[in-house]
Amino acid sequence: MGGSAAGSAEPRLEAEALERAVAVLRRGGLVVAATETLLGLLADPFRPDTLRRLAALKARPPDQPFPLLLPDPPAVARVARAMPDVALRLAARFWPGPLTLLLPALPGLPAELVGPDGLVAVRFPGPAPATEICVRFGGPLVATSANPRGALPPESTEGLDPAVAAAAELIVPGRAAGTVGSTIVACRPNGYRIVRAGAVDEAAIRGALA
């Protein structure tokens, strides 16, 4: 994969903080922590009760599934049926980093993770507190921006919306690394489509696939 490994950067969180975050996630709680782009709301993707609570908090419509962080590239096999050639090429160039790939979802995933087109959103993120938590958790994690629908993402945990702050069982203090979310690309055997512009620009994506 392109870039440095997510675990190669100097750790930002103490072991005790990581264990506390993982414990909260495993019992179905929500954690706020910075990703390599925005502040994220993290959750265990295989707890339907937690996903329903998160969807209500975010007022997220059913046709907008939650994206997933991966602790490492092989973890994609836990949620996706395949990685088309275009996805493999983009992952090799931009992972770890702020590029989300939409891939054919495995059967049986919670409905909150799968779009109406049968795709699941995944990314192997760059170094950040949320990445460290995901690696320690040992599996995919939901990571959605830590703001209600329609509101601007906060620049730091001090600016969290009161409803988000109240819903989170753990807030890892810190600032967002950026102001733009990840770029989202839908990948199929017959091509690709940029669904949302973001931190990786379209010219770089075209160049990687040229």
Order of alpha helices (4+ residues) and beta strands (2+ residues): alpha-beta-beta-alpha-beta-alpha-beta-beta-alpha-beta-alpha-beta-beta-beta-alpha
